[in-house]
Amino acid sequence: MDALQQHMIDSYRAAQHGEPPPPPPGRHDRSVLRTVRDHYGRYRRRTWSARPDGRQSDGRS
């Protein structure tokens, strides 16, 4: 079963119970990827800025 079929089943069940339907598949993909990118960038800057050998992250001494 793919994501679209699961979404259709979940929407049907929600309608039967009088609940709001779930968001469509892929709706939050961009925001999730943006968040991961931002967290990775902060992690990389933090770990590379404090290298034990004293070099800069761009290879300079």
Secondary structure as a PSIPRED ss2 file (coil, helix, strand):
# PSIPRED VFORMAT (PSIPRED V4.0)

   1 M C   1.000  0.000  0.000
   2 D C   1.000  0.000  0.000
   3 A H   0.000  1.000  0.000
   4 L H   0.000  1.000  0.000
   5 Q H   0.000  1.000  0.000
   6 Q H   0.000  1.000  0.000
   7 H H   0.000  1.000  0.000
   8 M H   0.000  1.000  0.000
   9 I H   0.000  1.000  0.000
  10 D H   0.000  1.000  0.000
  11 S H   0.000  1.000  0.000
  12 Y H   0.000  1.000  0.000
  13 R H   0.000  1.000  0.000
  14 A H   0.000  1.000  0.000
  15 A H   0.000  1.000  0.000
  16 Q H   0.000  1.000  0.000
  17 H H   0.000  1.000  0.000
  18 G C   1.000  0.000  0.000
  19 E C   1.000  0.000  0.000
  20 P C   1.000  0.000  0.000
  21 P C   1.000  0.000  0.000
  22 P C   1.000  0.000  0.000
  23 P C   1.000  0.000  0.000
  24 P C   1.000  0.000  0.000
  25 P C   1.000  0.000  0.000
  26 G C   1.000  0.000  0.000
  27 R C   1.000  0.000  0.000
  28 H C   1.000  0.000  0.000
  29 D H   0.000  1.000  0.000
  30 R H   0.000  1.000  0.000
  31 S H   0.000  1.000  0.000
  32 V H   0.000  1.000  0.000
  33 L H   0.000  1.000  0.000
  34 R H   0.000  1.000  0.000
  35 T H   0.000  1.000  0.000
  36 V H   0.000  1.000  0.000
  37 R H   0.000  1.000  0.000
  38 D H   0.000  1.000  0.000
  39 H H   0.000  1.000  0.000
  40 Y H   0.000  1.000  0.000
  41 G H   0.000  1.000  0.000
  42 R H   0.000  1.000  0.000
  43 Y H   0.000  1.000  0.000
  44 R H   0.000  1.000  0.000
  45 R H   0.000  1.000  0.000
  46 R H   0.000  1.000  0.000
  47 T H   0.000  1.000  0.000
  48 W H   0.000  1.000  0.000
  49 S H   0.000  1.000  0.000
  50 A C   1.000  0.000  0.000
  51 R C   1.000  0.000  0.000
  52 P C   1.000  0.000  0.000
  53 D C   1.000  0.000  0.000
  54 G C   1.000  0.000  0.000
  55 R C   1.000  0.000  0.000
  56 Q C   1.000  0.000  0.000
  57 S C   1.000  0.000  0.000
  58 D C   1.000  0.000  0.000
  59 G C   1.000  0.000  0.000
  60 R C   1.000  0.000  0.000
  61 S C   1.000  0.000  0.000
